[in-house]
Amino acid sequence: MMTHEDYKDASVVDQTPTNNLAVKIQHKLEWHVESFKVQIRRSRAPGKGTASTTTQTTKTILQKVAGCAVSGELTAILGPSGAGKTTLLECISLRNRNFDGCVQYDGQAPEGRFFTLSAFVHQADMLYGFLTPREHLTFHAIARMSGGSRTAARGLPEPGASQTSRGQSWQAEKMSSESMARRVEEVIATVKLEKCADTLIGGSDPVFNVKGISGGERKRLTIATELLQTNEIIFLDEPSSGLDSVMSESIFQTLKDLTTQGRIVIATVHCPSSKTYHLFSNLILLTCDGRLAYSGPAAQALSYFQAALGIECPQHYNPADFVLELVSAEPGVPLQEELRRMDALSLAYAQSFMKIQNPLPADDKHKALHDVRGQGASDWVFFKLNLWRGGLQLARDRITLILWAAVSALIGALFGVLYWQLAASNWRNLMGLIFSAVVGNVFTGCLGVVMRFPMEWTLVVREFSSGANAVGPYMIARFFTTLPLSYGPVLMSSIIYWCTGMDPDAGTYLIFVLIFVSFNWSCFSLGQWISSFSANPLVAMTIMPGFVTPMIMFSGLLIERSSVPVWLAWIEDVSVVNYAFDTLMAQQMHILPGNQGEVVQQFIQFNPRKMGWNVGMLWILTAAFQVLTYVNLRVRLRASRSVK
Ligand SMILES: Nc1ncnc2c1ncn2[C@@H]1O[C@H](COP(=O)(O)OP(=O)(O)OP(=O)(O)O)[C@@H](O)[C@H]1O
C-alpha cells in the first residue's frame, strides 16, 4: 500500500480514470494546523439561590491537522457537522490566519501573492440577481482581467495558450475584449452553464428577488467566476450544499476536470455519494472534535481502517457514509465514551505509516502576511462596469420602479387631500404641511436604503477584496445610477405643491422641487452611511432612529433655538431636517396672508437670506455622508483582508 509520504512524493502522474491527461506535479501545498482556538463566553442561567454567571473559556476547534495537496489532485475534507471543515479550509487557504501552525507553498512560506494564485469559493453564493450568468461573468472578466496588473498563476497556461507555455512564469497581459469574451464562453462551457447563460440569476438577491437559475447553476456560476483567471489553487467551502446527489456529483466532476489542468482543488463536503467519493484523489477526515482520523489517498482509506483498526466497510456500502459514521458521535451514546473513541481514531492515525512523517514546524509567519491582491482593471473601467451593472439593475427592477412611483404619488396625494389649497390660508397650515412633508421624507429617504444596502455592501466588499471592484468607482457609479430615482421626490413634491396651493410662479415651483430633491438625496446618503456600518438590515433599522430622531428634534421647530444647550447646538448644524425645513418655509412664507410670514419667521427664527446657504449645506452633508460611506467601505475592505 502507498503511504502518504509515497503519495506526496509521487512525482509523476495522477492515474485516476477521469484524469486521462497525465499531469506532472508542479506545485505542492502543505499545512500543519497545530491548533485553532476560540474564546467563548458561557452564561449560566440563574438557579434557586444562585445568580446568573458568565465565564470565558477557550474552545479548541482543530488539533494537529497536517496534510498536503499537489497539482492535479482533488482533495476532499470530510467530517461530521461542526468538526471544523470550514475552519480548516480557511486556515490552509490563509483566509483565516489566527491559528498556531504553518502553511507552505512549494516548500516556502507563502507570500502575499498567494492570495492572487488561489481562489476561495464561499459556501453562501452572493450574486446580483438581475444579471444573467453571461453578464455576470463578463463583468468579472473585464474587472479582473482587463488591467493585467494582477500576477497570474505561475505554470498554468493562459486561456488558449499551448501546453508548452506551462511552467513559465508569466504576467497577465492586458486581454483584448475578444479574448475576454472567448474566456467567458470557455468558462460557461467548462461548468456547463450554456443552457441558462442568458437567464436572469434571480434567487435570493436582496434587491431583485425573482425566480432565476437553479441552486446547482448558482454554484456552478460561483465556481465559474473563480475560473476566469487560471488560479493554481481553488478552495471551495461546501460547493454542493443544498444540492441533490446528481447535481452534487456533476459539480464534483467539474472540479475533478479542473484538476486535469494542473490545479490543486480542495473542497469541504458534507455527505458525498459513493460516485462522488470515487472522484476524490485525496481525503482528509476530521473527527467530530477536530482531529485527524485520516489524511491520504481516498482510494486507500477503507483498507487503512481495516488494517489499522480492523473495521471493515460492508459490501455495497457508500465509503463516504462508512468513514463519516466512524468519526461522528453516535446519538444516545455518552459523549465521553464517543470522545474516547475519537482519541483512539486519531491516535491510530498518528501511529500509522499513513501519517505525514515530517510535519511542518509550527510557526506564525502567516500571521504577518498581507493580502496583496491588487485590482484588475483601471478605476475608469471599474466606473464604467459599475455604471453598466447599476443601469441594468435600475432598468430590470421594474417592481421597485413602479412601487417607488406609486408610493411617492400616494404620499403626495395624501398631503394634497389633507391640505387641499390650504398652504396660503394661515401660518399653522403651511408650517404643519412643510414640517410633516420633510419629516416623512427623512423616513422614506433612509428606510429604503437601510433595508437594501447592508446586503449589497457584503457582496461588493467581497468583490473589492478579490480585486474585482474598487470602492471609489463603485461609489461614484452607484450615485449616478441611483440619481434617476429622483423622479420619486419630484413627483411627490409636485403633487404637494399644486394640490396645496403654493406660489403658482413656475420659477418658485422649480426651486421648491430642487430643494426637495436635494433634501431627499441627503437622506438617501445618510441611509447609505448608516447601512455601511451595519451587518444586516435589522441592525441598520435599529440604529437608524438614533440618527434621524436628533435631526428632527433639532429642526428648529420643536425647541426655541436659544434654549438649546451650547454643547448640543452642533446637532442643528448637521441636521438635514433643519436645513430643508428652514429653506422651504423661507421660500413659501410670502404666500401667507398679512404679516403672518414675518410672524412665523420670528417664531421659528429662520433667516430667509440664508436660503442659498441652506441648500448648499444639504449638498455638503450629502457629500459628507458619501465620503463617510466610502471610508467605512475601505475599513471593511481592510478588515476583510487582514488576519481574522
Ligand atoms: N468564532 C467562533 N467562535 C466560537 N465557535 C466557533 C467559531 N468558529 C467556529 N466555531 C465552532 O467551531 C466548530 C467548527 O465550525 P466549522 O464551521 O468549521 O464546522 P464545519 O465542520 O464546517 O461544520 P458544517 O459542516 O456544519 O458547516 C463549530 O462547533 C463551530 O460552532
The ligand as an SDF file (V2000), in Angstrom:
LIG
                    3D

 31 33  0  0  0  0  0  0  0  0999 V2000
  -15.5180   32.1760   16.1370 N   0  0  0  0  0  0  0  0  0  0  0  0
  -16.0330   31.0950   16.6990 C   0  0  0  0  0  0  0  0  0  0  0  0
  -16.4540   31.1290   17.9790 N   0  0  0  0  0  0  0  0  0  0  0  0
  -16.9620   30.0320   18.5680 C   0  0  0  0  0  0  0  0  0  0  0  0
  -17.0840   28.8400   17.9460 N   0  0  0  0  0  0  0  0  0  0  0  0
  -16.6720   28.7550   16.6830 C   0  0  0  0  0  0  0  0  0  0  0  0
  -16.1280   29.8610   15.9790 C   0  0  0  0  0  0  0  0  0  0  0  0
  -15.8060   29.4620   14.7300 N   0  0  0  0  0  0  0  0  0  0  0  0
  -16.1480   28.1750   14.6570 C   0  0  0  0  0  0  0  0  0  0  0  0
  -16.6740   27.7530   15.8230 N   0  0  0  0  0  0  0  0  0  0  0  0
  -17.1350   26.3950   16.1460 C   0  0  0  0  0  0  0  0  0  0  0  0
  -16.1790   25.5350   15.5910 O   0  0  0  0  0  0  0  0  0  0  0  0
  -16.7790   24.3540   15.1460 C   0  0  0  0  0  0  0  0  0  0  0  0
  -16.3760   24.0850   13.7060 C   0  0  0  0  0  0  0  0  0  0  0  0
  -17.0240   25.0100   12.8480 O   0  0  0  0  0  0  0  0  0  0  0  0
  -16.9530   24.8070   11.2710 P   0  0  0  0  0  0  0  0  0  0  0  0
  -17.8700   25.7970   10.6450 O   0  0  0  0  0  0  0  0  0  0  0  0
  -15.5440   24.8280   10.8440 O   0  0  0  0  0  0  0  0  0  0  0  0
  -17.5460   23.3350   11.1480 O   0  0  0  0  0  0  0  0  0  0  0  0
  -17.9430   22.5130    9.8580 P   0  0  0  0  0  0  0  0  0  0  0  0
  -17.3250   21.1730   10.0180 O   0  0  0  0  0  0  0  0  0  0  0  0
  -17.6080   23.2690    8.6270 O   0  0  0  0  0  0  0  0  0  0  0  0
  -19.4920   22.4070   10.0630 O   0  0  0  0  0  0  0  0  0  0  0  0
  -20.6790   22.2920    8.9650 P   0  0  0  0  0  0  0  0  0  0  0  0
  -20.4200   21.0410    8.2120 O   0  0  0  0  0  0  0  0  0  0  0  0
  -21.9080   22.1830    9.8130 O   0  0  0  0  0  0  0  0  0  0  0  0
  -20.6160   23.5250    8.1310 O   0  0  0  0  0  0  0  0  0  0  0  0
  -18.2710   24.5130   15.3410 C   0  0  0  0  0  0  0  0  0  0  0  0
  -18.6280   23.8450   16.5130 O   0  0  0  0  0  0  0  0  0  0  0  0
  -18.4360   26.0000   15.4940 C   0  0  0  0  0  0  0  0  0  0  0  0
  -19.5240   26.2700   16.3310 O   0  0  0  0  0  0  0  0  0  0  0  0
  1  2  1  0
  2  3  1  0
  2  7  2  0
  3  4  2  0
  4  5  1  0
  5  6  2  0
  6  7  1  0
  6 10  1  0
  7  8  1  0
  8  9  2  0
  9 10  1  0
 10 11  1  0
 11 12  1  0
 11 30  1  0
 12 13  1  0
 13 14  1  0
 13 28  1  0
 14 15  1  0
 15 16  1  0
 16 17  2  0
 16 18  1  0
 16 19  1  0
 19 20  1  0
 20 21  2  0
 20 22  1  0
 20 23  1  0
 23 24  1  0
 24 25  2  0
 24 26  1  0
 24 27  1  0
 28 29  1  0
 28 30  1  0
 30 31  1  0
M  END
$$$$
